[in-house]
């Protein structure tokens, strides 16, 4: 009889050959060794499948499927997983060697908890961005509201009990972005969760088609996940009241739009601002920045450039 591993690591892979030495390497380097790695090749056209098949470790297996996207690939991994705990690691991210040990210990000590989550760090961002971050402790009186406002850990910064993931029926394959946020809303609000206050996971920014780079799409599907959750919890909507619900829904969207605007990513900022304006959200000051999004793009860019020159004329002269 083949022994059942404690942890199933589920890794969706799509044209990820160049990243696999780091991501798979971080699994192989774990100090906790009772795991299986199920790599789901989601219709790659590079040598992803060949690279994975060449890994000389019996704990690594490869499952192939036609390209159907991240949520589907993770669900395929769940379907093939045998472990007591599930961990999700995308093929271009990585873990600290102590990740599995710390997370398994947290759930073993806290037998009533269904999910453990930890701190993380962005790598590869310009301008000195990427300070280590440990999310707050969400297990408290405002847990639902806090999680609904945003689960501040990435998909690979958590360990989930098998029965919790199966009860949620995995990831929503209609979510083309923020599918992990949707998953955490449907799981972390139903079970007790425990925080591991260490930075044990790393999100690698490489600019090659990463979904997180499309702020407008992330905002759209994050909002969709929130609205779906609220439809399923009408009592919570009545408890919070219309004004707080609007703030929970549209506050984070406006914040994403502002972040895109100040990064001078006008394409995403304009799309997000238009979403916000259609729902009449924001202060007068917010609308001063949002209203130009109704102009043609060329005029909006000219207005932003004019404002920048007025604020930093010397910087503009030096850069020209």
Steps between C-alpha positions, in 0.01 A plus 500: 500500500633845403519723810277810496702824531415759761502788247398520137672789324297604195689692231326622184750547218462679169811569291696519824820318407732789589345543847477135605855465636413766761144396584547123495840548658337677795272197551789256481686712758223481763609389844164319530532208261168313519343651188398428144527757221229482236609715208210567261625583151222725370561454129852646491666546162857520634702226672315525832376139490843367401674693777253376761527141380875523543483576873660202675276487805219243542292757689457709182227404252377673184139523382426645158188674373401737215547867584207600722655755736616520861176411683448191287862389541476535878175302502668225298774495762242478780329209320831310488623595850514244779648703788341607827592862425504694172747773406488698176822625341496666159781400269668843511499551878693340787510409869742537788642157595304508829161578339341155518647421841368822653157470339446133585607570858252789524207283390614209716513719811170668412294191428180701455646725231439427133751739341841635598644805326828688524699803388639554152725724295497639147822445307604671179319833541687816404555799723573317822144369531449158649539528876413181690135497608316302766119517472293589805332243722154469345355267761293746700168677536527677162628196311234500226534872431880488505520205261236646272709816474791290372685182599851636520692182427573342159384151409839345578516647852251258657445137591145360485356187651383258234137495618480880489609520136272214397200651681553821301514296176833654414547814295229678299603446138288795383732735694761610245687691771483530882397132507715457811318787675169335413631169638615655828167681545315170463733309733657733757160637604370150574785368712741624760828629354841542659777742416867405484676837551803426283585589141521158337383556143620704204308646207731545202422789264631437151253682275422205275122493483444496876134557581588729791644752252153563354357716775167564328436128454599424859266776625213370287526142621576591861177701499319207339619267778386744768157545342455124469592456867254768609221342294564177689494681838195732503502513881847654490379764253215594736740511794750726326257739334509653153768761570755258647437248223571771240821593680613135520427440132618822340766625740757236392410550133557875526829434679614274213404769251698761690803270517483451124458876447801599711705230324388677182332184374216700350351210307414310817429814703245624248319165488486478880395863548216455252378198698503707820327799344220287357412415859531855630772421753777727628556844648509827309881482503488147357274615220745777406742223403240262359301732273779547241468125434196591290723694260668335201822333608725748317339797678519323835869428450563863403320619815701268724827608336406866550426435867830318540692789345332745736594290802853402403627732226868441582454123500331518161783717360761259628320197349453662156 
